[in-house]
Amino acid sequence: MTVSHSPATQWVLPILRWAYWHEDMQDPPEINLQFMEAGLRRRLSPLLKQALSLAHQCADAHTNLRLVFASRNGDISRTTDMLMSLTLGDTPSPTAFSMSVLNAAPGTYSIATADRSPNIAIAATGSSIGFGLLEAWMQFSNHPDQPLLFVYADEPPPAIYQANHLHAAPHAIALLLGPDAQHEIRCSMQANLETMDSPFPQALAFIQCLINRTSAWQGEGRSWHWSHHDR
């Protein structure tokens, strides 16, 4: 017997601040990395510059922030360049290698802000933002008196991969979770083997929740739903 549905997992994210960016925006937020030393700024790809700028914007004056970073592909343009260099017999630079790993973004942010709070990097294929938000909620639930920063950033893989998953312009999202929040996002996830996959990436569905108050996404055998409310 095949079970196509299961009870939904539900949780609530208390949101102090949020920000988002995608490459097709008509009025994108300005990148501001003045909190970061020039040497660190030069190491960042365009995608991570956008993501960490949003992160610092959301963090505002808060300090001692745990950080959950999520991405499907990570900094895949840099990784691809490094792999292509290897095929030509070139040795990648230590900087290129260190910035190609998934936890380079949260690591760089913690260095720039001199914050030794724990951070974690999450990759879960097409559901990376959904499971990243679930991780953020679990961590925040353990210490609800301490704000937590969630950051998501992704870009489509280069054409050489001939990837068959959904493509989208580069995009990034940042949320600050904390007590006394005036907004909340109610999240649910349910196994559903019968649903048709959504024709757009999950992160863009979540951005629609921030804009339009509610959104849904289906894929990889699960249905996700988010709704944005005032508290």
Secondary structure per residue as TSV (DSSP state, phi and psi in degrees):
chain	resnum	aa	ss	phi	psi
A	1	M	-	360.0	132.0
A	2	T	-	-99.0	127.0
A	3	V	-	-95.8	116.1
A	4	S	-	-93.6	-18.2
A	5	H	B	-129.2	153.7
A	6	S	-	-142.1	164.2
A	7	P	-	-57.6	143.0
A	8	A	-	-75.8	140.8
A	9	T	E	-87.9	127.7
A	10	Q	E	-128.8	144.9
A	11	W	E	-157.5	164.9
A	12	V	E	-127.0	129.4
A	13	L	E	-102.1	116.2
A	14	P	E	-80.2	118.7
A	15	I	E	-108.1	118.0
A	16	L	E	-83.3	-43.0
A	17	R	E	-150.1	155.5
A	18	W	E	-150.4	158.9
A	19	A	E	-156.3	152.4
A	20	Y	E	-148.6	162.0
A	21	W	E	-152.2	140.4
A	22	H	E	-141.1	154.7
A	23	E	T	-61.9	-23.6
A	24	D	T	-90.5	5.3
A	25	M	-	-63.7	142.2
A	26	Q	S	-75.5	-31.5
A	27	D	S	-131.5	74.6
A	28	P	-	-70.5	152.1
A	29	P	-	-66.9	146.7
A	30	E	-	-72.7	138.1
A	31	I	-	-77.1	126.7
A	32	N	-	-133.2	106.6
A	33	L	-	-119.4	29.8
A	34	Q	T	-66.8	-18.3
A	35	F	T	-73.5	-7.5
A	36	M	S	-112.6	139.6
A	37	E	-	-62.2	150.2
A	38	A	H	-58.2	-37.3
A	39	G	H	-62.1	-37.4
A	40	L	H	-72.0	-40.9
A	41	R	H	-58.8	-40.4
A	42	R	H	-65.4	-24.0
A	43	R	H	-77.7	-18.7
A	44	L	-	-81.5	141.2
A	45	S	-	-75.4	165.0
A	46	P	H	-55.0	-39.1
A	47	L	H	-63.0	-47.1
A	48	L	H	-72.1	-27.6
A	49	K	H	-62.0	-44.4
A	50	Q	H	-63.0	-45.5
A	51	A	H	-64.1	-45.1
A	52	L	H	-75.6	-26.9
A	53	S	H	-65.0	-44.6
A	54	L	H	-62.4	-40.7
A	55	A	H	-59.0	-46.5
A	56	H	H	-69.2	-34.4
A	57	Q	H	-61.3	-43.0
A	58	C	H	-72.5	-36.8
A	59	A	H	-61.6	-33.4
A	60	D	T	54.8	-124.5
A	61	A	T	-96.4	5.7
A	62	H	-	-73.8	144.3
A	63	T	-	-127.2	175.6
A	64	N	S	51.8	54.3
A	65	L	-	-100.3	121.6
A	66	R	E	-65.1	148.8
A	67	L	E	-131.0	126.4
A	68	V	E	-111.0	118.8
A	69	F	E	-111.7	135.2
A	70	A	E	-133.2	147.9
A	71	S	-	-164.7	146.9
A	72	R	S	-79.3	-52.0
A	73	N	S	-105.1	-11.2
A	74	G	-	64.1	-155.5
A	75	D	S	-85.2	67.9
A	76	I	H	-72.5	-24.6
A	77	S	H	-64.7	-43.9
A	78	R	H	-65.5	-42.8
A	79	T	H	-61.4	-42.0
A	80	T	H	-64.4	-43.4
A	81	D	H	-59.0	-40.6
A	82	M	H	-65.9	-42.3
A	83	L	H	-67.0	-37.6
A	84	M	H	-64.7	-36.9
A	85	S	H	-63.3	-38.2
A	86	L	H	-62.8	-38.6
A	87	T	H	-66.0	-23.4
A	88	L	T	-90.6	2.1
A	89	G	T	87.1	6.9
A	90	D	-	-87.0	148.2
A	91	T	-	-94.4	121.5
A	92	P	-	-62.7	150.0
A	93	S	-	-71.9	151.7
A	94	P	H	-56.2	-34.9
A	95	T	H	-65.8	-44.7
A	96	A	H	-60.9	-42.1
A	97	F	H	-66.5	-46.5
A	98	S	H	-64.4	-31.0
A	99	M	H	-86.9	-4.5
A	100	S	H	-87.6	-16.7
A	101	V	S	-78.6	158.1
A	102	L	T	-65.0	-34.3
A	103	N	T	-87.1	13.3
A	104	A	H	-64.1	-38.1
A	105	A	H	-64.7	-55.2
A	106	P	H	-64.6	-32.9
A	107	G	H	-64.6	-43.7
A	108	T	H	-63.7	-40.9
A	109	Y	H	-64.8	-40.8
A	110	S	H	-66.2	-35.6
A	111	I	H	-66.6	-45.6
A	112	A	H	-63.4	-33.5
A	113	T	H	-99.8	1.6
A	114	A	T	53.7	40.5
A	115	D	-	-109.6	116.7
A	116	R	-	-94.3	15.0
A	117	S	S	-64.5	155.2
A	118	P	-	-62.3	146.9
A	119	N	E	-139.0	159.1
A	120	I	E	-146.0	148.7
A	121	A	E	-115.9	133.9
A	122	I	E	-121.4	132.9
A	123	A	-	-133.7	123.0
A	124	A	-	-140.1	53.6
A	125	T	G	47.3	-134.9
A	126	G	G	-70.1	-13.0
A	127	S	G	-103.1	24.7
A	128	S	H	-62.8	-39.7
A	129	I	H	-71.7	-36.7
A	130	G	H	-61.9	-48.5
A	131	F	H	-73.5	-27.7
A	132	G	H	-64.2	-41.6
A	133	L	H	-66.3	-35.4
A	134	L	H	-65.5	-42.4
A	135	E	H	-61.2	-42.6
A	136	A	H	-61.6	-42.3
A	137	W	H	-64.9	-42.6
A	138	M	H	-63.0	-42.6
A	139	Q	H	-66.0	-43.2
A	140	F	H	-64.8	-36.7
A	141	S	H	-62.9	-29.9
A	142	N	H	-73.6	-27.5
A	143	H	S	-139.7	69.5
A	144	P	T	-68.8	-9.4
A	145	D	T	-87.0	-6.6
A	146	Q	S	-115.2	121.2
A	147	P	-	-59.2	154.1
A	148	L	E	-135.5	140.0
A	149	L	E	-104.8	128.0
A	150	F	E	-114.0	132.8
A	151	V	E	-133.7	134.3
A	152	Y	E	-126.3	137.4
A	153	A	E	-148.6	139.4
A	154	D	E	-158.9	158.5
A	155	E	-	-148.0	155.9
A	156	P	-	-69.2	150.1
A	157	P	-	-70.7	152.6
A	158	P	-	-58.8	159.4
A	159	A	G	-60.7	-25.5
A	160	I	G	-59.5	-24.6
A	161	Y	G	-77.2	-18.4
A	162	Q	-	48.3	43.9
A	163	A	-	-67.5	142.6
A	164	N	-	-104.1	7.5
A	165	H	S	-90.0	174.5
A	166	L	-	-63.8	140.0
A	167	H	-	-105.5	151.5
A	168	A	-	-155.1	156.2
A	169	A	-	-61.0	153.8
A	170	P	-	-52.0	141.8
A	171	H	E	-152.3	159.4
A	172	A	E	-151.6	150.9
A	173	I	E	-140.2	143.0
A	174	A	E	-137.1	139.3
A	175	L	E	-134.1	141.7
A	176	L	E	-112.2	116.9
A	177	L	E	-94.6	140.2
A	178	G	-	-173.3	164.8
A	179	P	T	-66.9	159.2
A	180	D	T	62.6	26.3
A	181	A	-	-70.3	147.4
A	182	Q	S	-97.4	-3.9
A	183	H	E	-132.3	158.7
A	184	E	E	-147.0	151.1
A	185	I	E	-117.9	119.0
A	186	R	E	-89.7	125.2
A	187	C	E	-117.5	145.5
A	188	S	E	-145.3	148.5
A	189	M	E	-141.3	133.9
A	190	Q	E	-141.2	135.3
A	191	A	E	-65.4	132.5
A	192	N	B	-154.8	98.4
A	193	L	S	-81.7	-8.3
A	194	E	S	-96.5	-15.4
A	195	T	S	-74.8	152.2
A	196	M	-	-84.0	142.7
A	197	D	-	-67.3	142.7
A	198	S	-	-68.0	147.4
A	199	P	S	-87.9	18.9
A	200	F	S	-144.6	157.3
A	201	P	-	-65.1	153.5
A	202	Q	H	-61.6	-40.1
A	203	A	H	-62.4	-35.6
A	204	L	H	-68.4	-32.3
A	205	A	H	-63.9	-40.2
A	206	F	H	-67.5	-37.5
A	207	I	H	-59.1	-38.2
A	208	Q	H	-62.2	-32.5
A	209	C	H	-63.4	-42.4
A	210	L	H	-63.3	-34.6
A	211	I	H	-83.9	-48.9
A	212	N	H	-107.7	5.4
A	213	R	S	82.2	-21.3
A	214	T	E	-152.5	150.2
A	215	S	E	-164.8	166.0
A	216	A	E	-145.2	157.9
A	217	W	E	-150.8	140.3
A	218	Q	E	-124.5	138.4
A	219	G	E	172.0	155.0
A	220	E	T	57.0	33.9
A	221	G	T	77.7	17.9
A	222	R	E	-137.8	152.1
A	223	S	E	-113.0	130.9
A	224	W	E	-117.8	146.1
A	225	H	E	-143.7	139.0
A	226	W	E	-131.7	143.0
A	227	S	E	-140.1	139.1
A	228	H	E	-107.6	125.2
A	229	H	E	-133.9	153.0
A	230	D	E	-82.1	147.6
A	231	R	-	-98.4	360.0
